[in-house]
Every structure is written in C-alpha cells, then in structure tokens.
Amino acid sequence: MAENPNPNTGSKERKVKGKVEIDIQKCKGCELCTAACKEQALSLSEGINIKGYRYIIANNEVCTGCVNCALVCPDAVITVYRTHPKKKPEDVTPTDIREQLQSLVVPVK
C-alpha cells in the first residue's frame, strides 16, 4: 500500500494552488459558485454585506485555482489567482527599465 505523502491532511500534495478573492460588498450570495466548486472551498457567510446579503467566503487552503467559481458568478465579483508552490517567483522586470522609462518621459532630440 502506498504511503500518504501528506499525512496531516489525508490528501496528496497539490501541484497548483489557488487564491480566491471575492468582492463581498457586491456579492449577492446566490451560491452558484459554491455548487461549481468541486473542492468545497466556498461557503456562505454568517454576516451580511452593505446590501444586506449573506456573502460567499473562501477557504484558500483547499482551493486548486480551477476558476469554476469565477466562470459561473453572474456579477463577476470573484477573481482567482493560481500559484505554483514549488516554483520560485521570477523577476521579469527588464534590467534597463530606468532607461526605457526615461526615454518615454524625456523625448530624444
């Protein structure tokens, strides 16, 4: 029998993780996203937003970044970010960024 790679959670290590951000003040709590979430990472809050609706809250610990919730949201109040925990963040800033910005600000004569 294979040994569980992550004995604390009872599930295997995920390669891709997700982070869900919800604009809770615009959320109407329709729960379409909770039905679309296969990981059961979304649930209805106990509190209410400024419009008087119970809003959706996310458990980002179990999110895989599948984006199903954002696709079904009728008000587009959900944003999903994917992260790769094994990869280090890459700095993609060009080394000559100062020169590029300077050429845009000060026209060449």
CORTA-V532896 format. One record per pair of residues at least 6 apart in sequence whose C-alpha atoms are under 6 Angstrom apart, sorted by the first residue. I is the first residue (numbers start at 1). GAP is how many residues later the second one is. D is the distance in whole Angstrom. If there is no record, write none. Layout:
<<I:GAP:D> <I:GAP:D>>
This chain:
<<5:7:6> <6:6:6> <16:48:6> <16:67:6> <16:68:5> <17:47:5> <17:48:6> <17:65:6> <17:66:5> <18:45:5> <18:46:5> <18:47:4> <18:63:6> <18:64:4> <18:65:6> <19:41:5> <19:61:6> <19:62:5> <20:59:6> <20:60:5> <21:57:6> <21:58:5> <22:55:6> <22:56:5> <23:54:5> <24:31:6> <25:24:5> <25:25:6> <27:28:5> <28:25:5> <29:25:5> <29:26:5> <29:27:6> <33:36:4> <34:8:5> <36:32:6> <36:33:6> <41:17:6> <41:18:5> <41:21:6> <41:22:6> <42:15:6> <42:16:5> <43:13:6> <43:14:6> <44:11:6> <44:12:5> <45:9:6> <45:10:6> <45:11:6> <47:7:6> <48:6:4> <65:17:5> <70:8:5>>
